[in-house]
Amino acid sequence: MVKSLNTKWKEFLFAFSGFGPNLLMILMGSYFSDALNPASLEMGEQFQAIMPGVCYILPAVFPILFAIGKAFDGIIDIPFAHIADTLSTKWGRRRPAIAVCFLPMLISYVMCWIPIGGADGKLLNTIWITVFSLIFFATYTMCLIAFYGSFSTVCTDEPQRMRVSGYKAFFDTISYCLVYALVPVILSAIEMHIDTLAFVCVPMMVTMLIPLFLIKEGEKYGYPENEGIIEEKATLRQSIALTFKNKIFRRWLLVNTCAYFGLQMFLASMNGLIIGGMGLNGFQMAIFNTCAFAPVPIMLYLFNKAKARFGVRKIYQSCLLVFGIAMLNFFIGSRFVLGNDNLTAKMIIGILGGLLGSWSIGAFFMLPYLAPAQISSVEEKLTGRNHSAMYFAGNAVTTSVAGAISGSLVYEYIKNLFFASGKGVVWAEAEGELSASEVAYRELFGVCGSEEEVMNSIFNLGNLLVPFIVVIAVVIGFIVAFKMPRDFTPAILAREFKEMDPSLDISAFENAEEKRERSEIIFVQVGLTILSGFIFGFIWLGILIKSIKSFAKKFPSAITYIASCFIPYAHIICVLKMRKTIIGIAEEKGISVKIPKLPLILFCCIFPVLFVNVPALAVLQHGMNKIFAHEDK
């Protein structure tokens, strides 16, 4: 067999393949709904909408069609996976599927973001977007299934699969980081609307072409179609039966579906939860997500360490419960509980929720790739059958249906519900130039007065219900997880297969010594954490400097900023200068702001460059928050 990933850089590059499509899919999943119907944004920042206050689709019809589209996307994964598993061409098995689907995937994505009927053609837009979203979901899924299905053949053993899955989880994390931390900053800073940003990001789809050059299969390499290992090929019906009759996989699906139901609802609603529900802006949203995503690579390392001792099941259960607790922070920090003020309290609650959620996020990214890859790899070695893409299709079917129900159906409906104390709940739909929230505020409930008075009176019910719906989903996932295997190591999975089929010979797995390559995993995760810290420290530093410059126009220079980010210990000057400037601004405004110098110097010594010096940034940000709070009074 030809080894496709015979060097470490190829492992890293192969894991990077899905980065572009995943980034754009996350962007779509997170912003597309509110871009078309910005009801959940209430009266907050509107750059996340294609046009502020304008609903481009039929709110009563679109959720059903979009949910059906996502569910259909999951269903067609089954025949697509069978094609990816059994296709035999001179170019190979997986590569033709990616090559054929790439261009339709790119074009249909662009078309989804162009509501050709304008603000008045809601029916036309609803049909147009539904059709092109079906094409996009189908071609995107085919590309990704072919990519994931190649994991079991391009990776030669469990340590390599662990590394590639870890790299893949990291790139997924970076995708989420960029979408949730950087995108809000870009939208607010340069006043760009989300559809424009989506078009700018489309060229990143090209990363999906990387597997065409890295997967070694087809006539040229003689594997798997010709001189290589001859595998037992199953028919479509047999492949479906083998996949869904597998008790190990079914138990994993139950847990993963519950987790994905909650995760997808959270991701679809995050925009509304922070901007509408908490009454914050894009810059503050970026800080929350910095805390949630920057620690994920080191959390992945801790997850791997913990699962080696306690097993995947227990640690994954802890991830589910912690995620539920983190979600409740959105309710505690909402305008309904804390009002429109209390910025410091909201920031603390949001940051703590983000840090808690970071423990769960990495696991949610990694296990959906690792579990099916491990199960299919062990099955191939025991039975000679390779239908790994069908396992990923099984994952996709259940998660697509769960995501369609949670993010595209339930959330799309409840976000149009508003309530006022003593006046009940109403369905509000945008009318003309008024947003859905303004309709509810000024017409349905008859609330008049200043914007502050209005916002203190009316609340979006969907933004308040989402955290509790997610908690219910993850608690159910926690309970059903007791049926999962203790771990997904080859030895444990082989014993599970033996229970299902006593005729199988698993002696090779029982006698094999587990290889973990722990030192390399530590090096990789620490390195990825530094890289992740760079991305978010860089963003946070930019936000902080922009805040200071809004009061002190001449600070700081671009040279100081760049030197602080890249030259070790040069940031000491920048940090102390920022401290002095913040204290000076506070004194001019008659505010008492104390920022001790010694801890800042200590942090600067421990963290040699500013982009990883999160403690110093947090201390300085606290000082700026006091100035902002004074300005808001």
Buried (B, 14 or more C-beta within 10 A) or exposed (E): EBEBBEEEEBBBBBBBBBBBBBBBBBBBBBBBBBBBBBBBBBBBBBBBBBBBBBBBBBBEBBBBBBBBBBBBBBBBBBEBBBBBBBBEEEBBBBBBBBBBBBEBBBBBBBBBBBBEBEBEBBEBBBBBBBBBBBBBBBBBBBBBBBBBBBBBBBBBEBBBBBBBBBBBBBBBBBBBBBBBBBBBBBBBBEEBBBBBBBEEBBEBBEBBBBBBEBBBBBEEBBBBBBEBEEBEBBEBEBBBEBBBEBEBBBBBBBBBBBBBBBBBBBBBBBBBBBBBBBBBBBBBBBBBBBBBBBBBBBBBBBBBBBBBEBBBBBBBBBBBBBBBBBBBBBBBBBBBBBBBBBBEBBBBBBBBBBBBBBBBBBBBBBBBBBBBBBBBBBBBBBBEBBBBBBBBBBBBBBBBBBBBBBBBBBBBBBBBBBBBEEBEEBBBBBEEEBBBBBBBBBEBBEBEEEEEEBBBBBBBBBBBBBBEBBBEBBBBBBBBBEBBBEBBBBBBBBBBBBEEEEEBEBEEBEEEEEEBBEEEBEEBBEEBBBEBBBBBBBBBBBBBBEBBEEBBEEBBEEEBBEBBBEEEEBBBBBBBBBBEBBBBBBEEEEBEBEBEEEEBBEBBEEBBBBBBBBBBBBBBBBBBBBBBBEEEE
